Amino acid sequence: MKQKDLPLIIIVVVVSAIFSFVISNILFASPKDRKTKVEVVSPITSDFNQPDQKYFNAQSVNPTQLIQIGDSNNQQPFNGSQ
């Protein structure tokens, strides 16, 4: 390395450092821009409100009941015989 190369390398390092600093300030947000307002979530409680009696009452249709259509005495319907 020659004696005149050292000042050129120092100048390139300084210019590239300044360029990197300026570009990083443009690309990355500053601390004052990082603040965001967020929605506050209410905590979960163990309370359970009773459902509306209009829909959930003793006279309502129970969809989990077994529905049988007709009278079938065949205990093995898929064995090929009737």
HTML snippet that shows the backbone in 3Dmol.js (N, CA, C, O; Angstrom):
<script src="https://3Dmol.org/build/3Dmol-min.js"></script>
<div id="view" style="width:600px;height:400px;position:relative"></div>
<script>
const pdb = `
ATOM      1  N   MET A   1       0.853  -1.157   0.000  1.00  0.00           N
ATOM      2  CA  MET A   1       0.000   0.000   0.000  1.00  0.00           C
ATOM      3  C   MET A   1       0.909   1.233   0.000  1.00  0.00           C
ATOM      4  O   MET A   1       1.894   1.323   0.733  1.00  0.00           O
ATOM      5  N   LYS A   2       0.535   2.137  -0.830  1.00  0.00           N
ATOM      6  CA  LYS A   2       1.343   3.349  -0.960  1.00  0.00           C
ATOM      7  C   LYS A   2       0.908   4.398   0.054  1.00  0.00           C
ATOM      8  O   LYS A   2      -0.167   4.295   0.646  1.00  0.00           O
ATOM      9  N   GLN A   3       1.730   5.382   0.245  1.00  0.00           N
ATOM     10  CA  GLN A   3       1.490   6.442   1.219  1.00  0.00           C
ATOM     11  C   GLN A   3       0.288   7.301   0.819  1.00  0.00           C
ATOM     12  O   GLN A   3      -0.393   7.825   1.701  1.00  0.00           O
ATOM     13  N   LYS A   4       0.006   7.462  -0.461  1.00  0.00           N
ATOM     14  CA  LYS A   4      -1.110   8.301  -0.903  1.00  0.00           C
ATOM     15  C   LYS A   4      -2.454   7.566  -0.856  1.00  0.00           C
ATOM     16  O   LYS A   4      -3.498   8.199  -1.013  1.00  0.00           O
ATOM     17  N   ASP A   5      -2.452   6.252  -0.644  1.00  0.00           N
ATOM     18  CA  ASP A   5      -3.691   5.485  -0.555  1.00  0.00           C
ATOM     19  C   ASP A   5      -4.380   5.654   0.801  1.00  0.00           C
ATOM     20  O   ASP A   5      -5.605   5.556   0.883  1.00  0.00           O
ATOM     21  N   LEU A   6      -3.632   5.900   1.839  1.00  0.00           N
ATOM     22  CA  LEU A   6      -4.202   6.028   3.182  1.00  0.00           C
ATOM     23  C   LEU A   6      -5.187   7.196   3.293  1.00  0.00           C
ATOM     24  O   LEU A   6      -6.275   6.983   3.827  1.00  0.00           O
ATOM     25  N   PRO A   7      -4.888   8.402   2.831  1.00  0.00           N
ATOM     26  CA  PRO A   7      -5.887   9.476   2.913  1.00  0.00           C
ATOM     27  C   PRO A   7      -7.141   9.183   2.079  1.00  0.00           C
ATOM     28  O   PRO A   7      -8.246   9.564   2.467  1.00  0.00           O
ATOM     29  N   LEU A   8      -6.974   8.517   0.952  1.00  0.00           N
ATOM     30  CA  LEU A   8      -8.133   8.158   0.125  1.00  0.00           C
ATOM     31  C   LEU A   8      -9.041   7.161   0.848  1.00  0.00           C
ATOM     32  O   LEU A   8     -10.264   7.284   0.784  1.00  0.00           O
ATOM     33  N   ILE A   9      -8.464   6.190   1.524  1.00  0.00           N
ATOM     34  CA  ILE A   9      -9.255   5.206   2.291  1.00  0.00           C
ATOM     35  C   ILE A   9      -9.982   5.895   3.439  1.00  0.00           C
ATOM     36  O   ILE A   9     -11.147   5.589   3.694  1.00  0.00           O
ATOM     37  N   ILE A  10      -9.327   6.816   4.136  1.00  0.00           N
ATOM     38  CA  ILE A  10      -9.962   7.546   5.239  1.00  0.00           C
ATOM     39  C   ILE A  10     -11.123   8.391   4.720  1.00  0.00           C
ATOM     40  O   ILE A  10     -12.175   8.446   5.357  1.00  0.00           O
ATOM     41  N   ILE A  11     -10.950   9.038   3.592  1.00  0.00           N
ATOM     42  CA  ILE A  11     -12.019   9.858   3.015  1.00  0.00           C
ATOM     43  C   ILE A  11     -13.215   8.981   2.623  1.00  0.00           C
ATOM     44  O   ILE A  11     -14.364   9.352   2.867  1.00  0.00           O
ATOM     45  N   VAL A  12     -12.948   7.830   2.023  1.00  0.00           N
ATOM     46  CA  VAL A  12     -14.031   6.903   1.633  1.00  0.00           C
ATOM     47  C   VAL A  12     -14.766   6.396   2.867  1.00  0.00           C
ATOM     48  O   VAL A  12     -15.994   6.299   2.847  1.00  0.00           O
ATOM     49  N   VAL A  13     -14.055   6.071   3.932  1.00  0.00           N
ATOM     50  CA  VAL A  13     -14.682   5.587   5.171  1.00  0.00           C
ATOM     51  C   VAL A  13     -15.559   6.677   5.782  1.00  0.00           C
ATOM     52  O   VAL A  13     -16.686   6.398   6.191  1.00  0.00           O
ATOM     53  N   VAL A  14     -15.068   7.903   5.851  1.00  0.00           N
ATOM     54  CA  VAL A  14     -15.833   8.997   6.448  1.00  0.00           C
ATOM     55  C   VAL A  14     -17.080   9.298   5.615  1.00  0.00           C
ATOM     56  O   VAL A  14     -18.168   9.461   6.167  1.00  0.00           O
ATOM     57  N   VAL A  15     -16.930   9.371   4.313  1.00  0.00           N
ATOM     58  CA  VAL A  15     -18.081   9.654   3.440  1.00  0.00           C
ATOM     59  C   VAL A  15     -19.108   8.537   3.526  1.00  0.00           C
ATOM     60  O   VAL A  15     -20.305   8.818   3.596  1.00  0.00           O
ATOM     61  N   SER A  16     -18.684   7.284   3.523  1.00  0.00           N
ATOM     62  CA  SER A  16     -19.631   6.179   3.616  1.00  0.00           C
ATOM     63  C   SER A  16     -20.316   6.142   4.987  1.00  0.00           C
ATOM     64  O   SER A  16     -21.486   5.766   5.067  1.00  0.00           O
ATOM     65  N   ALA A  17     -19.625   6.518   6.058  1.00  0.00           N
ATOM     66  CA  ALA A  17     -20.236   6.559   7.391  1.00  0.00           C
ATOM     67  C   ALA A  17     -21.305   7.648   7.448  1.00  0.00           C
ATOM     68  O   ALA A  17     -22.390   7.424   7.984  1.00  0.00           O
ATOM     69  N   ILE A  18     -21.007   8.815   6.903  1.00  0.00           N
ATOM     70  CA  ILE A  18     -22.001   9.896   6.891  1.00  0.00           C
ATOM     71  C   ILE A  18     -23.192   9.505   6.031  1.00  0.00           C
ATOM     72  O   ILE A  18     -24.337   9.739   6.417  1.00  0.00           O
ATOM     73  N   PHE A  19     -22.941   8.919   4.880  1.00  0.00           N
ATOM     74  CA  PHE A  19     -24.019   8.473   3.993  1.00  0.00           C
ATOM     75  C   PHE A  19     -24.888   7.421   4.683  1.00  0.00           C
ATOM     76  O   PHE A  19     -26.114   7.482   4.590  1.00  0.00           O
ATOM     77  N   SER A  20     -24.279   6.465   5.366  1.00  0.00           N
ATOM     78  CA  SER A  20     -25.025   5.421   6.082  1.00  0.00           C
ATOM     79  C   SER A  20     -25.879   6.017   7.194  1.00  0.00           C
ATOM     80  O   SER A  20     -27.022   5.607   7.397  1.00  0.00           O
ATOM     81  N   PHE A  21     -25.319   6.984   7.911  1.00  0.00           N
ATOM     82  CA  PHE A  21     -26.062   7.624   8.995  1.00  0.00           C
ATOM     83  C   PHE A  21     -27.278   8.371   8.466  1.00  0.00           C
ATOM     84  O   PHE A  21     -28.360   8.273   9.045  1.00  0.00           O
ATOM     85  N   VAL A  22     -27.121   9.106   7.389  1.00  0.00           N
ATOM     86  CA  VAL A  22     -28.235   9.868   6.817  1.00  0.00           C
ATOM     87  C   VAL A  22     -29.318   8.927   6.286  1.00  0.00           C
ATOM     88  O   VAL A  22     -30.504   9.146   6.537  1.00  0.00           O
ATOM     89  N   ILE A  23     -28.928   7.902   5.570  1.00  0.00           N
ATOM     90  CA  ILE A  23     -29.899   6.942   5.014  1.00  0.00           C
ATOM     91  C   ILE A  23     -30.626   6.198   6.130  1.00  0.00           C
ATOM     92  O   ILE A  23     -31.832   5.975   6.027  1.00  0.00           O
ATOM     93  N   SER A  24     -29.924   5.809   7.193  1.00  0.00           N
ATOM     94  CA  SER A  24     -30.583   5.096   8.295  1.00  0.00           C
ATOM     95  C   SER A  24     -31.580   5.988   9.025  1.00  0.00           C
ATOM     96  O   SER A  24     -32.612   5.497   9.482  1.00  0.00           O
ATOM     97  N   ASN A  25     -31.298   7.292   9.146  1.00  0.00           N
ATOM     98  CA  ASN A  25     -32.252   8.215   9.765  1.00  0.00           C
ATOM     99  C   ASN A  25     -33.493   8.393   8.901  1.00  0.00           C
ATOM    100  O   ASN A  25     -34.585   8.619   9.423  1.00  0.00           O
ATOM    101  N   ILE A  26     -33.336   8.296   7.598  1.00  0.00           N
ATOM    102  CA  ILE A  26     -34.482   8.422   6.700  1.00  0.00           C
ATOM    103  C   ILE A  26     -35.336   7.151   6.732  1.00  0.00           C
ATOM    104  O   ILE A  26     -36.564   7.225   6.756  1.00  0.00           O
ATOM    105  N   LEU A  27     -34.689   5.999   6.732  1.00  0.00           N
ATOM    106  CA  LEU A  27     -35.414   4.729   6.645  1.00  0.00           C
ATOM    107  C   LEU A  27     -36.063   4.298   7.955  1.00  0.00           C
ATOM    108  O   LEU A  27     -37.195   3.815   7.959  1.00  0.00           O
ATOM    109  N   PHE A  28     -35.364   4.467   9.046  1.00  0.00           N
ATOM    110  CA  PHE A  28     -35.869   3.978  10.327  1.00  0.00           C
ATOM    111  C   PHE A  28     -36.578   5.096  11.072  1.00  0.00           C
ATOM    112  O   PHE A  28     -36.176   6.258  11.011  1.00  0.00           O
ATOM    113  N   ALA A  29     -37.656   4.717  11.788  1.00  0.00           N
ATOM    114  CA  ALA A  29     -38.465   5.698  12.507  1.00  0.00           C
ATOM    115  C   ALA A  29     -37.720   6.210  13.738  1.00  0.00           C
ATOM    116  O   ALA A  29     -36.962   5.485  14.381  1.00  0.00           O
ATOM    117  N   SER A  30     -37.956   7.448  14.031  1.00  0.00           N
ATOM    118  CA  SER A  30     -37.367   8.024  15.233  1.00  0.00           C
ATOM    119  C   SER A  30     -38.207   7.617  16.449  1.00  0.00           C
ATOM    120  O   SER A  30     -39.349   7.189  16.280  1.00  0.00           O
ATOM    121  N   PRO A  31     -37.674   7.738  17.660  1.00  0.00           N
ATOM    122  CA  PRO A  31     -38.437   7.327  18.854  1.00  0.00           C
ATOM    123  C   PRO A  31     -39.764   8.055  19.009  1.00  0.00           C
ATOM    124  O   PRO A  31     -40.717   7.471  19.526  1.00  0.00           O
ATOM    125  N   LYS A  32     -39.858   9.303  18.580  1.00  0.00           N
ATOM    126  CA  LYS A  32     -41.131  10.006  18.727  1.00  0.00           C
ATOM    127  C   LYS A  32     -42.174   9.479  17.750  1.00  0.00           C
ATOM    128  O   LYS A  32     -43.370   9.616  18.006  1.00  0.00           O
ATOM    129  N   ASP A  33     -41.756   8.880  16.638  1.00  0.00           N
ATOM    130  CA  ASP A  33     -42.690   8.315  15.671  1.00  0.00           C
ATOM    131  C   ASP A  33     -43.089   6.884  16.011  1.00  0.00           C
ATOM    132  O   ASP A  33     -44.013   6.352  15.397  1.00  0.00           O
ATOM    133  N   ARG A  34     -42.436   6.257  16.951  1.00  0.00           N
ATOM    134  CA  ARG A  34     -42.718   4.868  17.301  1.00  0.00           C
ATOM    135  C   ARG A  34     -43.902   4.710  18.246  1.00  0.00           C
ATOM    136  O   ARG A  34     -44.351   3.588  18.476  1.00  0.00           O
ATOM    137  N   LYS A  35     -44.414   5.796  18.793  1.00  0.00           N
ATOM    138  CA  LYS A  35     -45.516   5.708  19.744  1.00  0.00           C
ATOM    139  C   LYS A  35     -46.822   5.512  18.977  1.00  0.00           C
ATOM    140  O   LYS A  35     -47.096   6.206  17.997  1.00  0.00           O
ATOM    141  N   THR A  36     -47.620   4.552  19.444  1.00  0.00           N
ATOM    142  CA  THR A  36     -48.877   4.217  18.797  1.00  0.00           C
ATOM    143  C   THR A  36     -49.961   4.107  19.849  1.00  0.00           C
ATOM    144  O   THR A  36     -49.721   3.596  20.943  1.00  0.00           O
ATOM    145  N   LYS A  37     -51.147   4.582  19.525  1.00  0.00           N
ATOM    146  CA  LYS A  37     -52.280   4.410  20.416  1.00  0.00           C
ATOM    147  C   LYS A  37     -52.934   3.071  20.106  1.00  0.00           C
ATOM    148  O   LYS A  37     -53.213   2.754  18.950  1.00  0.00           O
ATOM    149  N   VAL A  38     -53.171   2.295  21.147  1.00  0.00           N
ATOM    150  CA  VAL A  38     -53.770   0.978  20.980  1.00  0.00           C
ATOM    151  C   VAL A  38     -55.036   0.888  21.807  1.00  0.00           C
ATOM    152  O   VAL A  38     -55.226   1.633  22.768  1.00  0.00           O
ATOM    153  N   GLU A  39     -55.884  -0.023  21.422  1.00  0.00           N
ATOM    154  CA  GLU A  39     -57.138  -0.231  22.129  1.00  0.00           C
ATOM    155  C   GLU A  39     -56.867  -0.991  23.425  1.00  0.00           C
ATOM    156  O   GLU A  39     -56.104  -1.957  23.438  1.00  0.00           O
ATOM    157  N   VAL A  40     -57.492  -0.554  24.506  1.00  0.00           N
ATOM    158  CA  VAL A  40     -57.322  -1.199  25.802  1.00  0.00           C
ATOM    159  C   VAL A  40     -58.368  -2.309  25.911  1.00  0.00           C
ATOM    160  O   VAL A  40     -59.559  -2.078  25.699  1.00  0.00           O
ATOM    161  N   VAL A  41     -57.915  -3.498  26.240  1.00  0.00           N
ATOM    162  CA  VAL A  41     -58.791  -4.658  26.340  1.00  0.00           C
ATOM    163  C   VAL A  41     -59.205  -4.835  27.786  1.00  0.00           C
ATOM    164  O   VAL A  41     -58.378  -4.762  28.695  1.00  0.00           O
ATOM    165  N   SER A  42     -60.495  -5.071  27.993  1.00  0.00           N
ATOM    166  CA  SER A  42     -60.972  -5.295  29.363  1.00  0.00           C
ATOM    167  C   SER A  42     -60.576  -6.699  29.815  1.00  0.00           C
ATOM    168  O   SER A  42     -60.533  -7.617  28.996  1.00  0.00           O
ATOM    169  N   PRO A  43     -60.289  -6.880  31.093  1.00  0.00           N
ATOM    170  CA  PRO A  43     -59.871  -8.201  31.571  1.00  0.00           C
ATOM    171  C   PRO A  43     -61.024  -9.204  31.553  1.00  0.00           C
ATOM    172  O   PRO A  43     -62.193  -8.837  31.671  1.00  0.00           O
ATOM    173  N   ILE A  44     -60.665 -10.465  31.404  1.00  0.00           N
ATOM    174  CA  ILE A  44     -61.658 -11.545  31.388  1.00  0.00           C
ATOM    175  C   ILE A  44     -62.070 -11.840  32.818  1.00  0.00           C
ATOM    176  O   ILE A  44     -61.229 -11.940  33.711  1.00  0.00           O
ATOM    177  N   THR A  45     -63.377 -11.978  33.027  1.00  0.00           N
ATOM    178  CA  THR A  45     -63.884 -12.290  34.358  1.00  0.00           C
ATOM    179  C   THR A  45     -64.521 -13.670  34.349  1.00  0.00           C
ATOM    180  O   THR A  45     -64.777 -14.240  33.289  1.00  0.00           O
ATOM    181  N   SER A  46     -64.773 -14.198  35.534  1.00  0.00           N
ATOM    182  CA  SER A  46     -65.400 -15.513  35.647  1.00  0.00           C
ATOM    183  C   SER A  46     -66.920 -15.414  35.698  1.00  0.00           C
ATOM    184  O   SER A  46     -67.596 -16.434  35.832  1.00  0.00           O
ATOM    185  N   ASP A  47     -67.467 -14.213  35.593  1.00  0.00           N
ATOM    186  CA  ASP A  47     -68.921 -14.048  35.599  1.00  0.00           C
ATOM    187  C   ASP A  47     -69.504 -14.505  34.273  1.00  0.00           C
ATOM    188  O   ASP A  47     -68.916 -14.281  33.215  1.00  0.00           O
ATOM    189  N   PHE A  48     -70.673 -15.151  34.338  1.00  0.00           N
ATOM    190  CA  PHE A  48     -71.353 -15.620  33.128  1.00  0.00           C
ATOM    191  C   PHE A  48     -72.786 -15.120  33.180  1.00  0.00           C
ATOM    192  O   PHE A  48     -73.547 -15.462  34.085  1.00  0.00           O
ATOM    193  N   ASN A  49     -73.138 -14.313  32.206  1.00  0.00           N
ATOM    194  CA  ASN A  49     -74.510 -13.813  32.147  1.00  0.00           C
ATOM    195  C   ASN A  49     -75.429 -14.905  31.620  1.00  0.00           C
ATOM    196  O   ASN A  49     -75.075 -15.639  30.698  1.00  0.00           O
ATOM    197  N   GLN A  50     -76.607 -15.003  32.213  1.00  0.00           N
ATOM    198  CA  GLN A  50     -77.575 -16.002  31.775  1.00  0.00           C
ATOM    199  C   GLN A  50     -78.084 -15.639  30.380  1.00  0.00           C
ATOM    200  O   GLN A  50     -78.290 -14.462  30.085  1.00  0.00           O
ATOM    201  N   PRO A  51     -78.290 -16.644  29.518  1.00  0.00           N
ATOM    202  CA  PRO A  51     -78.781 -16.353  28.172  1.00  0.00           C
ATOM    203  C   PRO A  51     -80.228 -15.861  28.207  1.00  0.00           C
ATOM    204  O   PRO A  51     -80.936 -16.036  29.199  1.00  0.00           O
ATOM    205  N   ASP A  52     -80.645 -15.251  27.117  1.00  0.00           N
ATOM    206  CA  ASP A  52     -81.985 -14.687  27.003  1.00  0.00           C
ATOM    207  C   ASP A  52     -83.038 -15.790  27.110  1.00  0.00           C
ATOM    208  O   ASP A  52     -82.965 -16.795  26.403  1.00  0.00           O
ATOM    209  N   GLN A  53     -84.012 -15.599  27.992  1.00  0.00           N
ATOM    210  CA  GLN A  53     -85.066 -16.592  28.199  1.00  0.00           C
ATOM    211  C   GLN A  53     -86.014 -16.692  26.999  1.00  0.00           C
ATOM    212  O   GLN A  53     -86.798 -17.636  26.903  1.00  0.00           O
ATOM    213  N   LYS A  54     -85.943 -15.741  26.109  1.00  0.00           N
ATOM    214  CA  LYS A  54     -86.760 -15.798  24.898  1.00  0.00           C
ATOM    215  C   LYS A  54     -86.342 -16.983  24.036  1.00  0.00           C
ATOM    216  O   LYS A  54     -87.187 -17.611  23.398  1.00  0.00           O
ATOM    217  N   TYR A  55     -85.072 -17.288  24.011  1.00  0.00           N
ATOM    218  CA  TYR A  55     -84.564 -18.372  23.170  1.00  0.00           C
ATOM    219  C   TYR A  55     -84.233 -19.639  23.958  1.00  0.00           C
ATOM    220  O   TYR A  55     -84.379 -20.745  23.438  1.00  0.00           O
ATOM    221  N   PHE A  56     -83.797 -19.490  25.184  1.00  0.00           N
ATOM    222  CA  PHE A  56     -83.401 -20.636  25.991  1.00  0.00           C
ATOM    223  C   PHE A  56     -84.393 -20.805  27.138  1.00  0.00           C
ATOM    224  O   PHE A  56     -84.242 -20.195  28.196  1.00  0.00           O
ATOM    225  N   ASN A  57     -85.404 -21.636  26.917  1.00  0.00           N
ATOM    226  CA  ASN A  57     -86.385 -21.906  27.957  1.00  0.00           C
ATOM    227  C   ASN A  57     -86.809 -23.367  27.880  1.00  0.00           C
ATOM    228  O   ASN A  57     -86.347 -24.103  27.008  1.00  0.00           O
ATOM    229  N   ALA A  58     -87.680 -23.787  28.782  1.00  0.00           N
ATOM    230  CA  ALA A  58     -88.079 -25.195  28.856  1.00  0.00           C
ATOM    231  C   ALA A  58     -88.922 -25.616  27.660  1.00  0.00           C
ATOM    232  O   ALA A  58     -88.953 -26.805  27.344  1.00  0.00           O
ATOM    233  N   GLN A  59     -89.606 -24.704  26.981  1.00  0.00           N
ATOM    234  CA  GLN A  59     -90.456 -25.053  25.848  1.00  0.00           C
ATOM    235  C   GLN A  59     -89.697 -25.006  24.515  1.00  0.00           C
ATOM    236  O   GLN A  59     -90.287 -25.287  23.472  1.00  0.00           O
ATOM    237  N   SER A  60     -88.434 -24.667  24.525  1.00  0.00           N
ATOM    238  CA  SER A  60     -87.658 -24.582  23.288  1.00  0.00           C
ATOM    239  C   SER A  60     -87.404 -25.965  22.709  1.00  0.00           C
ATOM    240  O   SER A  60     -87.417 -26.959  23.435  1.00  0.00           O
ATOM    241  N   VAL A  61     -87.173 -26.030  21.403  1.00  0.00           N
ATOM    242  CA  VAL A  61     -86.855 -27.277  20.730  1.00  0.00           C
ATOM    243  C   VAL A  61     -85.413 -27.645  21.074  1.00  0.00           C
ATOM    244  O   VAL A  61     -84.508 -26.814  20.992  1.00  0.00           O
ATOM    245  N   ASN A  62     -85.217 -28.902  21.459  1.00  0.00           N
ATOM    246  CA  ASN A  62     -83.887 -29.385  21.794  1.00  0.00           C
ATOM    247  C   ASN A  62     -83.295 -30.056  20.553  1.00  0.00           C
ATOM    248  O   ASN A  62     -83.738 -31.147  20.193  1.00  0.00           O
ATOM    249  N   PRO A  63     -82.319 -29.449  19.891  1.00  0.00           N
ATOM    250  CA  PRO A  63     -81.797 -30.030  18.653  1.00  0.00           C
ATOM    251  C   PRO A  63     -80.920 -31.257  18.869  1.00  0.00           C
ATOM    252  O   PRO A  63     -80.505 -31.885  17.895  1.00  0.00           O
ATOM    253  N   THR A  64     -80.627 -31.614  20.107  1.00  0.00           N
ATOM    254  CA  THR A  64     -79.787 -32.784  20.358  1.00  0.00           C
ATOM    255  C   THR A  64     -80.598 -34.050  20.553  1.00  0.00           C
ATOM    256  O   THR A  64     -80.021 -35.118  20.759  1.00  0.00           O
ATOM    257  N   GLN A  65     -81.919 -33.965  20.495  1.00  0.00           N
ATOM    258  CA  GLN A  65     -82.762 -35.138  20.673  1.00  0.00           C
ATOM    259  C   GLN A  65     -82.693 -36.031  19.443  1.00  0.00           C
ATOM    260  O   GLN A  65     -82.607 -35.535  18.319  1.00  0.00           O
ATOM    261  N   LEU A  66     -82.731 -37.354  19.649  1.00  0.00           N
ATOM    262  CA  LEU A  66     -82.733 -38.320  18.564  1.00  0.00           C
ATOM    263  C   LEU A  66     -84.104 -38.307  17.890  1.00  0.00           C
ATOM    264  O   LEU A  66     -85.134 -38.427  18.553  1.00  0.00           O
ATOM    265  N   ILE A  67     -84.102 -38.163  16.580  1.00  0.00           N
ATOM    266  CA  ILE A  67     -85.353 -38.133  15.826  1.00  0.00           C
ATOM    267  C   ILE A  67     -85.461 -39.428  15.048  1.00  0.00           C
ATOM    268  O   ILE A  67     -84.565 -39.769  14.276  1.00  0.00           O
ATOM    269  N   GLN A  68     -86.565 -40.158  15.250  1.00  0.00           N
ATOM    270  CA  GLN A  68     -86.783 -41.416  14.552  1.00  0.00           C
ATOM    271  C   GLN A  68     -87.971 -41.240  13.622  1.00  0.00           C
ATOM    272  O   GLN A  68     -89.062 -40.869  14.053  1.00  0.00           O
ATOM    273  N   ILE A  69     -87.749 -41.510  12.343  1.00  0.00           N
ATOM    274  CA  ILE A  69     -88.815 -41.397  11.354  1.00  0.00           C
ATOM    275  C   ILE A  69     -89.238 -42.809  10.983  1.00  0.00           C
ATOM    276  O   ILE A  69     -88.433 -43.589  10.474  1.00  0.00           O
ATOM    277  N   GLY A  70     -90.489 -43.136  11.235  1.00  0.00           N
ATOM    278  CA  GLY A  70     -91.025 -44.461  10.915  1.00  0.00           C
ATOM    279  C   GLY A  70     -90.623 -45.489  11.950  1.00  0.00           C
ATOM    280  O   GLY A  70     -89.914 -45.198  12.913  1.00  0.00           O
ATOM    281  N   ASP A  71     -91.111 -46.726  11.714  1.00  0.00           N
ATOM    282  CA  ASP A  71     -90.813 -47.828  12.637  1.00  0.00           C
ATOM    283  C   ASP A  71     -89.933 -48.826  11.911  1.00  0.00           C
ATOM    284  O   ASP A  71     -90.377 -49.462  10.955  1.00  0.00           O
ATOM    285  N   SER A  72     -88.706 -48.973  12.345  1.00  0.00           N
ATOM    286  CA  SER A  72     -87.768 -49.879  11.709  1.00  0.00           C
ATOM    287  C   SER A  72     -87.314 -50.907  12.727  1.00  0.00           C
ATOM    288  O   SER A  72     -86.770 -50.560  13.775  1.00  0.00           O
ATOM    289  N   ASN A  73     -87.543 -52.189  12.409  1.00  0.00           N
ATOM    290  CA  ASN A  73     -87.117 -53.270  13.290  1.00  0.00           C
ATOM    291  C   ASN A  73     -85.808 -53.900  12.823  1.00  0.00           C
ATOM    292  O   ASN A  73     -85.306 -54.821  13.467  1.00  0.00           O
ATOM    293  N   ASN A  74     -85.260 -53.428  11.733  1.00  0.00           N
ATOM    294  CA  ASN A  74     -84.035 -53.976  11.184  1.00  0.00           C
ATOM    295  C   ASN A  74     -82.846 -53.464  12.010  1.00  0.00           C
ATOM    296  O   ASN A  74     -82.539 -52.272  11.977  1.00  0.00           O
ATOM    297  N   GLN A  75     -82.188 -54.348  12.739  1.00  0.00           N
ATOM    298  CA  GLN A  75     -81.066 -53.969  13.596  1.00  0.00           C
ATOM    299  C   GLN A  75     -79.748 -53.895  12.827  1.00  0.00           C
ATOM    300  O   GLN A  75     -78.793 -53.258  13.273  1.00  0.00           O
ATOM    301  N   GLN A  76     -79.707 -54.564  11.649  1.00  0.00           N
ATOM    302  CA  GLN A  76     -78.500 -54.530  10.823  1.00  0.00           C
ATOM    303  C   GLN A  76     -78.902 -54.098   9.414  1.00  0.00           C
ATOM    304  O   GLN A  76     -79.112 -54.949   8.550  1.00  0.00           O
ATOM    305  N   PRO A  77     -79.011 -52.798   9.170  1.00  0.00           N
ATOM    306  CA  PRO A  77     -79.529 -52.337   7.891  1.00  0.00           C
ATOM    307  C   PRO A  77     -78.567 -52.499   6.712  1.00  0.00           C
ATOM    308  O   PRO A  77     -79.006 -52.383   5.568  1.00  0.00           O
ATOM    309  N   PHE A  78     -77.303 -52.756   6.931  1.00  0.00           N
ATOM    310  CA  PHE A  78     -76.346 -52.807   5.825  1.00  0.00           C
ATOM    311  C   PHE A  78     -75.815 -54.214   5.553  1.00  0.00           C
ATOM    312  O   PHE A  78     -74.767 -54.359   4.924  1.00  0.00           O
ATOM    313  N   ASN A  79     -76.505 -55.238   6.005  1.00  0.00           N
ATOM    314  CA  ASN A  79     -75.997 -56.599   5.764  1.00  0.00           C
ATOM    315  C   ASN A  79     -76.588 -57.237   4.522  1.00  0.00           C
ATOM    316  O   ASN A  79     -76.231 -58.379   4.229  1.00  0.00           O
ATOM    317  N   GLY A  80     -77.456 -56.593   3.779  1.00  0.00           N
ATOM    318  CA  GLY A  80     -77.987 -57.127   2.524  1.00  0.00           C
ATOM    319  C   GLY A  80     -79.316 -57.824   2.676  1.00  0.00           C
ATOM    320  O   GLY A  80     -79.963 -58.091   1.663  1.00  0.00           O
ATOM    321  N   SER A  81     -79.760 -58.132   3.863  1.00  0.00           N
ATOM    322  CA  SER A  81     -81.057 -58.788   4.055  1.00  0.00           C
ATOM    323  C   SER A  81     -82.021 -57.823   4.701  1.00  0.00           C
ATOM    324  O   SER A  81     -81.628 -56.822   5.301  1.00  0.00           O
ATOM    325  N   GLN A  82     -83.309 -58.150   4.563  1.00  0.00           N
ATOM    326  CA  GLN A  82     -84.296 -57.257   5.156  1.00  0.00           C
ATOM    327  C   GLN A  82     -84.979 -57.909   6.297  1.00  0.00           C
ATOM    328  O   GLN A  82     -85.848 -57.304   6.923  1.00  0.00           O
TER     329      GLN A  82
END
`;
const viewer = $3Dmol.createViewer("view");
viewer.addModel(pdb, "pdb");
viewer.setStyle({}, {cartoon: {color: "spectrum"}});
viewer.zoomTo();
viewer.render();
</script>
